[in-house]
């Protein structure tokens, strides 16, 4: 897991099986994702409803605010909860997510320890409803849900935030995974664009392969100094099968499944993405293309006859690698 990121020629990237945005969009997203199913993942409220229908665990929904006049009732809605997450139903890239981990009197406490007043939360929700954080600036809903309880197995691997696992699922087969670890730079959010660390995870073992932050190779967490090579994701068998089951739920052929681990409730689907980013290749130091082509090489009959557990077993056999 040592060394620094260096630029490579297009021919070198192609030889390593690195897929670019244009190829991802044209050959995989446009080809395998029917646009009529996009709302199943673009609207997190719909995703949550579908997940419940399919028996897939998701964080409990405390309430939904759809209209500005409902903001006045926020204090009553939050009264039973000391911790919670507020997120835009149609947000992207982690924008507009507000995490509250505790409260003292009329003040609410964020993961960083900073405090926020109820009126500030009301203002945040009003901005959410107006579309400030949503895809295309459309009017949105504010979802208030259970805040995932940090599992102590990740002590030192994440800073002031809950890490999550991103799995790329193609035609129902998990093909690549990484864990996203929050940092001081990312303000406690597991978002690579905001400075979180991406750790490539071996599909077979759930163990770390390599890691990056801001596109640069790293070996230690920048804030805690924890050796990232020691990271091993618990509940890995359950996580990888959970990701595969999202294919039947969404009917999307190319998607990203974001999964968190609650210390009391175990793995939960946090959200799904019809346009997952490509940094997962950098985190794994491995290209996606050979894996996608492997699945494409299967006959339609072979793909249709496999259950989620069968697809997971196939992927683990095909994509077994030595840890990087």
LINMOBEL-V754365 format. One record per pair of residues at least 12 apart in sequence whose C-alpha atoms are under 7 Angstrom apart, sorted by the first residue. I is the first residue (numbers start at 0). J is the second residue. D is the distance in Angstrom with one decimal. If there is no record, write none. Layout:
BEGIN
i = [I & I]
j = [J & J]
d = [D & D]
END
This chain:
BEGIN
i = [0 & 0 & 0 & 0 & 0 & 1 & 1 & 1 & 2 & 3 & 3 & 4 & 4 & 4 & 15 & 16 & 16 & 16 & 16 & 17 & 17 & 17 & 18 & 18 & 18 & 27 & 28 & 28 & 31 & 31 & 31 & 32 & 32 & 32 & 33 & 36 & 36 & 37 & 39 & 40 & 40 & 40 & 41 & 41 & 42 & 42 & 43 & 43 & 43 & 44 & 49 & 53 & 56 & 56 & 57 & 57 & 57 & 58 & 58 & 58 & 59 & 59 & 60 & 60 & 60 & 61 & 61 & 61 & 62 & 62 & 62 & 63 & 63 & 63 & 63 & 64 & 64 & 64 & 65 & 65 & 65 & 66 & 67 & 70 & 81 & 81 & 81 & 82 & 82 & 82 & 82 & 83 & 83 & 83 & 83 & 83 & 83 & 83 & 84 & 84 & 84 & 84 & 84 & 84 & 84 & 85 & 85 & 85 & 85 & 85 & 85 & 86 & 86 & 86 & 87 & 87 & 87 & 87 & 87 & 87 & 87 & 88 & 88 & 88 & 88 & 89 & 89 & 89 & 90 & 90 & 90 & 91 & 91 & 92 & 93 & 94 & 95 & 95 & 98 & 105 & 110 & 110 & 110 & 111 & 124 & 127 & 127 & 127 & 128 & 128 & 147 & 148 & 148 & 149 & 149 & 149 & 150 & 150 & 150 & 155 & 155 & 156 & 156 & 156 & 157 & 157 & 157 & 158 & 158 & 158 & 158 & 158 & 159 & 159 & 160 & 160 & 160 & 162 & 162 & 162 & 162 & 162 & 162 & 163 & 163 & 163 & 163 & 163 & 163 & 164 & 164 & 164 & 164 & 164 & 164 & 164 & 165 & 165 & 165 & 165 & 165 & 165 & 166 & 166 & 166 & 166 & 167 & 167 & 167 & 168 & 168 & 168 & 168 & 168 & 169 & 169 & 169 & 169 & 170 & 170 & 170 & 171 & 171 & 171 & 171 & 172 & 172 & 172 & 172 & 173 & 173 & 173 & 173 & 173 & 174 & 174 & 175 & 176 & 176 & 176 & 176 & 177 & 177 & 177 & 177 & 177 & 177 & 178 & 178 & 178 & 178 & 179 & 179 & 179 & 179 & 180 & 180 & 180 & 181 & 181 & 182 & 182 & 182 & 183 & 194 & 194 & 195 & 196 & 196 & 196 & 197 & 197 & 197 & 197 & 198 & 198 & 198 & 199 & 199 & 199 & 200 & 201 & 202 & 202 & 203 & 203 & 205 & 205 & 205 & 206 & 206 & 206 & 207 & 207 & 207 & 207 & 208 & 208 & 208 & 208 & 209 & 209 & 209 & 210 & 211 & 238 & 239 & 240 & 240 & 240 & 242 & 243 & 243 & 244 & 253 & 254 & 254 & 254 & 254 & 254 & 255 & 255 & 255 & 255 & 256 & 256 & 256 & 257 & 257 & 257]
j = [209 & 210 & 218 & 228 & 323 & 216 & 217 & 218 & 216 & 215 & 216 & 214 & 215 & 216 & 286 & 286 & 287 & 288 & 289 & 286 & 287 & 288 & 286 & 287 & 288 & 253 & 253 & 274 & 251 & 252 & 253 & 251 & 252 & 253 & 251 & 249 & 251 & 273 & 249 & 271 & 272 & 273 & 89 & 272 & 88 & 89 & 88 & 89 & 270 & 88 & 248 & 248 & 267 & 268 & 267 & 268 & 269 & 144 & 145 & 267 & 144 & 145 & 143 & 144 & 145 & 143 & 144 & 145 & 142 & 143 & 144 & 140 & 141 & 142 & 143 & 140 & 141 & 142 & 128 & 140 & 141 & 128 & 125 & 121 & 100 & 101 & 102 & 99 & 100 & 101 & 146 & 98 & 99 & 100 & 143 & 144 & 145 & 146 & 97 & 98 & 99 & 143 & 144 & 145 & 146 & 97 & 98 & 141 & 142 & 143 & 144 & 141 & 142 & 143 & 127 & 132 & 133 & 139 & 140 & 141 & 142 & 139 & 140 & 141 & 142 & 133 & 134 & 139 & 132 & 133 & 134 & 133 & 134 & 190 & 190 & 132 & 127 & 132 & 110 & 117 & 159 & 160 & 187 & 159 & 141 & 139 & 140 & 141 & 140 & 141 & 261 & 261 & 262 & 161 & 261 & 262 & 260 & 261 & 262 & 223 & 225 & 180 & 220 & 225 & 180 & 181 & 182 & 181 & 182 & 183 & 187 & 222 & 181 & 187 & 181 & 187 & 188 & 178 & 179 & 180 & 181 & 189 & 259 & 178 & 179 & 189 & 257 & 258 & 259 & 176 & 177 & 178 & 179 & 257 & 258 & 259 & 177 & 178 & 255 & 256 & 257 & 258 & 242 & 255 & 256 & 257 & 254 & 255 & 256 & 242 & 243 & 253 & 254 & 255 & 252 & 253 & 254 & 291 & 246 & 252 & 253 & 243 & 246 & 252 & 310 & 243 & 310 & 311 & 314 & 239 & 242 & 243 & 311 & 314 & 290 & 314 & 202 & 199 & 200 & 201 & 202 & 197 & 198 & 199 & 200 & 279 & 282 & 197 & 198 & 199 & 200 & 195 & 196 & 197 & 198 & 195 & 196 & 197 & 195 & 196 & 194 & 195 & 222 & 222 & 212 & 213 & 212 & 210 & 211 & 212 & 210 & 211 & 212 & 282 & 210 & 211 & 282 & 279 & 282 & 283 & 283 & 322 & 315 & 319 & 315 & 319 & 231 & 232 & 235 & 230 & 231 & 232 & 228 & 229 & 230 & 231 & 228 & 283 & 322 & 323 & 282 & 283 & 323 & 282 & 282 & 266 & 311 & 307 & 308 & 311 & 256 & 307 & 311 & 307 & 273 & 271 & 272 & 273 & 274 & 275 & 271 & 272 & 273 & 275 & 270 & 271 & 272 & 269 & 270 & 271]
d = [4.8 & 6.7 & 5.7 & 7.0 & 6.4 & 6.7 & 6.7 & 6.1 & 6.0 & 5.5 & 4.6 & 6.5 & 4.8 & 5.6 & 5.9 & 4.4 & 6.2 & 5.0 & 5.9 & 4.0 & 6.0 & 6.1 & 6.5 & 6.2 & 5.7 & 6.6 & 6.0 & 7.0 & 6.7 & 4.8 & 6.2 & 4.9 & 5.5 & 6.3 & 6.8 & 6.8 & 6.9 & 6.8 & 6.1 & 5.3 & 5.8 & 6.6 & 5.7 & 7.0 & 5.3 & 4.8 & 4.8 & 6.3 & 6.7 & 5.8 & 6.8 & 6.7 & 5.1 & 6.2 & 4.9 & 5.0 & 6.3 & 6.5 & 5.5 & 6.5 & 5.6 & 5.2 & 6.2 & 4.3 & 6.4 & 5.4 & 4.9 & 6.9 & 6.2 & 5.3 & 6.9 & 6.7 & 5.7 & 4.6 & 6.1 & 5.8 & 5.1 & 6.6 & 6.9 & 4.7 & 6.6 & 7.0 & 6.4 & 6.2 & 6.9 & 5.0 & 5.7 & 5.2 & 4.5 & 5.1 & 6.0 & 6.3 & 5.3 & 6.7 & 6.7 & 5.7 & 5.0 & 4.5 & 5.7 & 4.6 & 6.1 & 5.6 & 5.3 & 6.3 & 5.4 & 5.1 & 6.5 & 6.5 & 5.6 & 4.6 & 6.6 & 5.7 & 5.3 & 6.7 & 5.9 & 6.8 & 6.7 & 6.6 & 5.9 & 4.8 & 6.2 & 6.4 & 5.4 & 6.0 & 6.2 & 5.0 & 6.1 & 6.4 & 5.4 & 4.2 & 5.9 & 6.7 & 6.5 & 6.9 & 6.5 & 5.7 & 6.9 & 5.5 & 6.9 & 6.7 & 5.3 & 6.5 & 6.8 & 6.0 & 6.2 & 6.2 & 6.9 & 6.2 & 5.4 & 6.5 & 5.4 & 5.1 & 5.8 & 5.7 & 6.2 & 6.0 & 6.9 & 6.1 & 4.4 & 5.5 & 5.5 & 6.6 & 6.4 & 6.1 & 4.9 & 5.1 & 6.4 & 5.4 & 4.8 & 6.3 & 6.1 & 6.9 & 7.0 & 4.8 & 5.7 & 4.4 & 6.0 & 6.9 & 5.6 & 4.8 & 6.2 & 5.9 & 6.7 & 5.6 & 5.4 & 6.7 & 6.4 & 5.5 & 4.7 & 7.0 & 5.7 & 4.3 & 6.3 & 5.5 & 5.0 & 6.3 & 5.4 & 6.1 & 6.3 & 5.6 & 4.6 & 6.5 & 6.6 & 5.5 & 5.2 & 6.6 & 5.9 & 4.6 & 6.5 & 7.0 & 6.5 & 5.9 & 5.4 & 6.1 & 5.4 & 4.7 & 6.7 & 6.9 & 6.9 & 4.5 & 6.5 & 5.2 & 4.9 & 6.8 & 6.9 & 5.9 & 5.4 & 6.3 & 6.4 & 6.9 & 6.9 & 6.0 & 6.5 & 6.4 & 6.2 & 6.5 & 6.4 & 6.3 & 5.3 & 7.0 & 6.4 & 6.4 & 5.2 & 4.3 & 4.8 & 6.3 & 6.9 & 5.8 & 5.1 & 6.5 & 6.7 & 6.3 & 5.6 & 4.7 & 6.3 & 5.5 & 5.0 & 6.4 & 4.7 & 6.5 & 6.7 & 5.4 & 6.6 & 6.8 & 6.3 & 6.1 & 6.4 & 6.9 & 5.7 & 4.7 & 5.5 & 5.3 & 6.4 & 5.6 & 4.2 & 6.5 & 5.4 & 6.9 & 4.7 & 4.1 & 6.9 & 6.8 & 6.0 & 7.0 & 5.0 & 5.9 & 5.7 & 5.3 & 5.7 & 6.1 & 4.3 & 6.3 & 5.6 & 7.0 & 5.5 & 6.2 & 7.0 & 6.3 & 4.9 & 4.4 & 6.1 & 5.8 & 5.8 & 5.1 & 5.5 & 6.3 & 7.0 & 6.4 & 6.1 & 6.2 & 5.8 & 5.4 & 7.0 & 5.7 & 6.6 & 7.0 & 5.5 & 4.7 & 6.5 & 6.3 & 5.7 & 4.9 & 6.5 & 5.2 & 6.4 & 4.7 & 6.5 & 5.5 & 5.4 & 6.0]
END
